[in-house]
Amino acid sequence: MLLTGQATHQDTIAAINYAHIEKYLEKPWKAEQIVEDVKELLTQYIFDIGQDYTPLMPILHQATLLKNLQSKV
């Protein structure tokens, strides 16, 4: 995730190209959106590494959780 404040256009492009950015947010940020995006990325990461997600179910992004569970069927 990349949150920009006063980054230059060139810095932003470099970050996206080299860091494999999944989400990009620029000012003004909304706290609710950041929390939602972090939950979504965390949920996907847990599935990507094969970690047991069951203890974390209450805090995971429900739509991403459902998508991953449906893809296993």
N, C-alpha and C positions, 0 to 999 in steps of 0.2 A: 504494500500500500504506500502510496506517495501522497503526502500532504504538502502543498506548497504554500509558502508565505511570500517570500521575496526572491525566489529562485529565478535565475535568468531562463530564457527560453532554451538556450543551449544546455544548461544544467538539467532541465526537465527532460529534454530529448535523450540525453546521455543516460539518465536514470531509467527511463522507460526501456531503452534499447539494451542496456547492460545488466539491469537488475531484474528483468522479467517481471515487471510491475503488473499486478492483477487489477488493481484499483487505483484511480487517480482522482484526487479531490483537491480543489483549489479554494481559496478564500472566497467568500465567507463559508466556513464549515458549519454544519449543524451537528451538534453532539449526537442526536438520535441517529443520524445517518452514519456517522463514524462507528457507533456501537453496532449497528446493524451490519455494516460492511465487515467489521472485525469478526463478528459472530459467523458470518457466511464464510469468510476465508479460513477461520479456525476450523470450522466444521469440515470443509473440504480437505484441509491439511490432515486432519485426524483420519479421514478415510484414505487419503493418498498414502500415508505411512503405515496403514493397517493397524492403528491403535484401537483398543476396545473403547467404543464410544458410549457404551451403556451407562457408566457412572456419570457421564457428562450430559446426558440427554436433556435435563432441564435448562441448560444454558446454551445449547447448540441452536443453530439456525434451522428452524423446523422444515422449511421448504428444501434446503440443501440436504438435510438429513433424509427426507422422504425421497428426493431424487436419487440419492446414492443407494438407498435401500431398494428402490424399484429397479435400479440398473443391475442389482445382484440377482434378481429373480429370472 
